[in-house]
Amino acid sequence: MRLDDKIALITGAAKGIGAGIAERFLEAGAAVAAFDIDGKGVRALSVQLAPKGRILAIEGSVADEAQVRMAVEQTVARYGRLDVLVNNAGIEVAGMFPDYTAEQWDLQLGVNLKGAFLFIKYAIPHMRARGGAIVNISSVRAFVSYPGGAAHDASKAGLVGLTRSLALELGSRKIRVNAICPGYINTPMTEEWLAAMPDRDETIRRVLAVHPLGRIGTPRDVADAALFLASDAASFISGTYLIVDGGMAAGGR
């Protein structure tokens, strides 16, 4: 699968899944605009990946409309157009619902759901002439939930709904919209979660036990799925989601 002559904008690209997608897209021939609130991190990534292809680092928040609009404009100014948008930026603000604050709720949905809305809104005009592909990184937790994750799970389920609805609206413009729902992936966010567990080894054992494939995922696993959905190999696929979780959700866990 190739993305030769394609221009891709990836949010949350400084590390983890986003960095993995940026690297995979560059290897497949795309030019990449890497966007992240962590300016230092995304600039370091651009230096690291520069030997693989053209990459532009952009600092900003997905929840800030002006910064989102500017990021899309910078991408088009540098590369001339936009073909692929990957909405990967995401956070988890965990907490039991009775104690959850409105501020925490707004922050969670502002990044995970509003951010995708804003980027799609400003990307669409630049995709009209050639069509394009939008890939939203949701989560298996759009379908499988645990206590303490109501806001996160609602935001990820909302992203699947947004994907489905926009596939209907944008199909006539030759814009495909799909989602990826990762399970446990070995990222810095997962490492932070494991570090907070009282017994890291036991937690890892329990996590592995619910994965029929016997391992957790890597950013590359998600990046390969994103490459497929962004490529011409998926030219007749829109409005759906691809679960990348090593079989975990198949057991309802």
C-alpha positions as CSV (number, residue, x, y, z in Angstrom):
1,M,0.0,0.0,0.0
2,R,1.3,3.4,-1.0
3,L,0.5,7.1,-0.4
4,D,2.7,8.5,-3.1
5,D,1.9,12.2,-3.8
6,K,-0.5,12.3,-0.9
7,I,-0.5,15.1,1.7
8,A,-1.5,13.9,5.2
9,L,-2.2,15.9,8.4
10,I,-2.0,13.9,11.6
11,T,-3.0,15.2,15.0
12,G,-1.5,14.1,18.3
13,A,1.6,13.2,16.4
14,A,4.4,13.9,18.9
15,K,4.5,10.4,20.3
16,G,2.7,7.0,20.6
17,I,0.2,6.1,17.9
18,G,0.4,9.5,16.2
19,A,4.1,9.3,15.8
20,G,3.8,5.7,14.5
21,I,1.3,6.8,11.9
22,A,3.5,9.7,10.8
23,E,6.5,7.4,10.3
24,R,4.4,4.8,8.4
25,F,2.9,7.4,6.1
26,L,6.3,8.8,5.3
27,E,7.6,5.4,4.5
28,A,4.6,4.9,2.1
29,G,5.5,8.1,0.2
30,A,3.2,10.7,1.8
31,A,4.2,14.2,2.9
32,V,3.2,14.8,6.5
33,A,2.1,17.7,8.6
34,A,2.5,16.6,12.3
35,F,0.3,18.5,14.7
36,D,0.6,18.4,18.5
37,I,0.1,20.5,21.6
38,D,3.6,19.3,22.6
39,G,5.6,21.6,20.4
40,K,9.0,20.4,21.6
41,G,8.0,16.8,21.1
42,V,6.6,17.3,17.6
43,R,9.6,19.3,16.4
44,A,11.9,16.6,17.7
45,L,9.8,14.0,15.8
46,S,10.1,16.0,12.6
47,V,13.9,16.1,13.0
48,Q,14.0,12.3,13.7
49,L,11.8,11.4,10.7
50,A,13.1,14.0,8.2
51,P,15.3,11.4,6.5
52,K,12.2,9.4,5.6
53,G,10.4,12.2,3.7
54,R,8.8,15.6,3.9
55,I,7.5,16.5,7.3
56,L,6.2,19.7,8.8
57,A,5.9,20.2,12.6
58,I,3.0,22.3,13.8
59,E,2.3,23.2,17.4
60,G,-1.2,23.8,18.7
61,S,-4.3,22.5,20.5
62,V,-7.0,20.6,18.8
63,A,-9.6,22.2,21.1
64,D,-8.7,25.7,19.9
65,E,-10.5,26.6,16.7
66,A,-8.1,29.4,15.6
67,Q,-5.1,27.1,16.0
68,V,-6.9,24.3,14.1
69,R,-7.7,26.6,11.2
70,M,-4.1,27.9,11.2
71,A,-2.7,24.3,11.2
72,V,-4.8,23.4,8.1
73,E,-3.8,26.6,6.4
74,Q,-0.1,26.0,7.2
75,T,-0.3,22.5,5.7
76,V,-1.9,23.7,2.5
77,A,0.5,26.6,2.2
78,R,3.5,24.3,2.5
79,Y,2.2,21.4,0.4
80,G,-0.5,22.9,-1.8
81,R,-3.4,20.7,-0.8
82,L,-4.7,18.2,1.7
83,D,-5.6,14.6,0.9
84,V,-5.6,12.7,4.2
85,L,-6.6,13.8,7.7
86,V,-5.9,11.5,10.7
87,N,-7.7,12.7,13.9
88,N,-5.5,10.9,16.5
89,A,-5.2,13.4,19.3
90,G,-6.8,12.1,22.5
91,I,-6.6,12.2,26.3
92,E,-8.2,10.3,29.1
93,V,-9.4,12.2,32.2
94,A,-10.5,9.3,34.4
95,G,-12.8,9.6,37.4
96,M,-15.9,8.1,38.9
97,F,-19.0,9.8,37.5
98,P,-20.6,11.2,40.7
99,D,-17.4,13.1,41.4
100,Y,-16.7,14.1,37.8
101,T,-16.7,17.9,37.2
102,A,-18.1,19.8,34.2
103,E,-14.6,21.1,33.6
104,Q,-13.2,17.6,33.3
105,W,-16.1,16.6,31.0
106,D,-15.5,19.6,28.7
107,L,-11.8,18.9,28.6
108,Q,-12.2,15.3,27.7
109,L,-14.8,15.9,25.0
110,G,-13.0,19.0,23.8
111,V,-9.9,17.1,22.8
112,N,-11.4,13.8,21.8
113,L,-14.5,14.8,20.0
114,K,-14.6,18.6,19.4
115,G,-11.0,18.5,18.1
116,A,-11.9,16.0,15.4
117,F,-15.0,18.1,14.5
118,L,-12.9,21.2,14.1
119,F,-10.2,19.6,12.0
120,I,-12.7,18.0,9.7
121,K,-14.6,21.3,9.3
122,Y,-11.5,23.1,8.2
123,A,-10.0,20.3,6.1
124,I,-13.1,19.7,4.0
125,P,-12.7,22.8,1.7
126,H,-9.2,21.7,0.8
127,M,-10.3,18.1,-0.1
128,R,-13.1,19.0,-2.4
129,A,-11.2,19.1,-5.6
130,R,-9.6,15.7,-5.3
131,G,-11.6,14.0,-2.7
132,G,-9.8,12.5,0.3
133,A,-9.7,10.2,3.3
134,I,-10.4,11.0,6.9
135,V,-9.4,8.5,9.6
136,N,-10.6,9.0,13.1
137,I,-8.8,7.2,15.9
138,S,-11.5,6.1,18.3
139,S,-11.1,3.2,20.8
140,V,-12.4,-0.2,21.5
141,R,-13.9,1.5,24.5
142,A,-16.5,2.9,22.3
143,F,-18.0,-0.6,22.7
144,V,-16.3,-2.1,25.9
145,S,-16.3,0.0,29.1
146,Y,-14.9,0.0,32.6
147,P,-15.8,1.9,35.7
148,G,-14.3,5.4,35.9
149,G,-14.2,6.0,32.1
150,A,-17.6,7.5,31.3
151,A,-16.4,10.7,29.7
152,H,-13.6,9.0,27.7
153,D,-15.9,6.2,26.5
154,A,-18.6,8.7,25.6
155,S,-16.1,10.7,23.5
156,K,-14.9,7.7,21.7
157,A,-18.4,6.4,21.0
158,G,-19.3,9.9,19.8
159,L,-16.3,9.7,17.4
160,V,-17.7,6.5,15.8
161,G,-21.1,8.2,15.4
162,L,-19.4,11.2,13.8
163,T,-17.6,8.9,11.5
164,R,-20.7,7.2,10.3
165,S,-22.7,10.4,9.8
166,L,-20.0,12.3,7.9
167,A,-19.4,9.3,5.6
168,L,-23.0,9.9,4.4
169,E,-22.6,13.7,4.1
170,L,-19.2,13.7,2.5
171,G,-19.5,10.8,0.1
172,S,-20.8,12.9,-2.7
173,R,-17.6,14.9,-2.5
174,K,-15.5,11.7,-2.8
175,I,-14.3,12.0,0.8
176,R,-14.2,8.7,2.7
177,V,-14.6,8.7,6.5
178,N,-13.6,5.8,8.6
179,A,-12.5,5.0,12.2
180,I,-10.0,2.8,13.9
181,C,-10.7,1.4,17.4
182,P,-7.5,0.4,19.1
183,G,-7.4,-1.7,22.2
184,Y,-4.4,-1.8,24.6
185,I,-1.4,-0.3,22.6
186,N,2.1,0.1,24.0
187,T,2.3,3.9,24.1
188,P,3.6,6.4,26.7
189,M,0.0,6.9,27.9
190,T,-0.2,3.1,28.6
191,E,3.1,3.2,30.3
192,E,1.9,6.0,32.6
193,W,-1.2,4.0,33.4
194,L,0.9,0.9,34.2
195,A,3.3,3.0,36.4
196,A,0.4,4.0,38.5
197,M,-0.7,0.5,39.2
198,P,0.2,-1.0,42.6
199,D,1.4,-4.2,41.0
200,R,2.6,-3.6,37.5
201,D,3.5,-7.2,36.7
202,E,0.0,-8.5,37.8
203,T,-1.7,-5.8,35.8
204,I,0.3,-6.8,32.7
205,R,-0.6,-10.4,33.3
206,R,-4.3,-9.6,33.5
207,V,-4.2,-7.4,30.4
208,L,-2.4,-10.1,28.4
209,A,-5.0,-12.7,29.6
210,V,-7.8,-11.0,27.7
211,H,-5.9,-10.8,24.4
212,P,-6.4,-14.0,22.4
213,L,-3.3,-13.1,20.4
214,G,-1.2,-13.0,23.6
215,R,0.2,-9.6,23.3
216,I,-0.8,-5.9,23.4
217,G,-0.5,-3.8,20.3
218,T,2.2,-1.5,19.0
219,P,1.8,1.9,17.3
220,R,2.8,0.2,14.1
221,D,-0.2,-2.1,14.3
222,V,-2.5,0.9,14.3
223,A,-0.4,2.7,11.8
224,D,-0.8,-0.1,9.3
225,A,-4.5,0.0,9.7
226,A,-4.5,3.8,9.2
227,L,-2.4,3.4,6.1
228,F,-4.9,0.9,4.6
229,L,-7.9,3.1,5.3
230,A,-6.0,6.2,3.9
231,S,-4.9,4.3,0.7
232,D,-6.6,3.5,-2.5
233,A,-6.8,-0.1,-1.3
234,A,-9.8,1.1,0.7
235,S,-11.3,3.2,-2.1
236,F,-14.8,1.6,-1.6
237,I,-14.7,1.7,2.3
238,S,-16.4,4.5,4.1
239,G,-18.6,4.9,7.2
240,T,-17.2,2.0,9.2
241,Y,-14.7,1.2,11.9
242,L,-11.8,-1.2,12.1
243,I,-11.1,-2.8,15.6
244,V,-7.4,-3.2,16.2
245,D,-7.2,-5.0,19.6
246,G,-5.8,-8.5,19.3
247,G,-9.2,-10.0,19.7
248,M,-10.0,-8.5,23.1
249,A,-13.4,-7.1,22.2
250,A,-14.4,-10.4,20.7
251,G,-14.6,-11.7,24.3
252,G,-16.6,-8.7,25.5
253,R,-13.7,-7.5,27.7
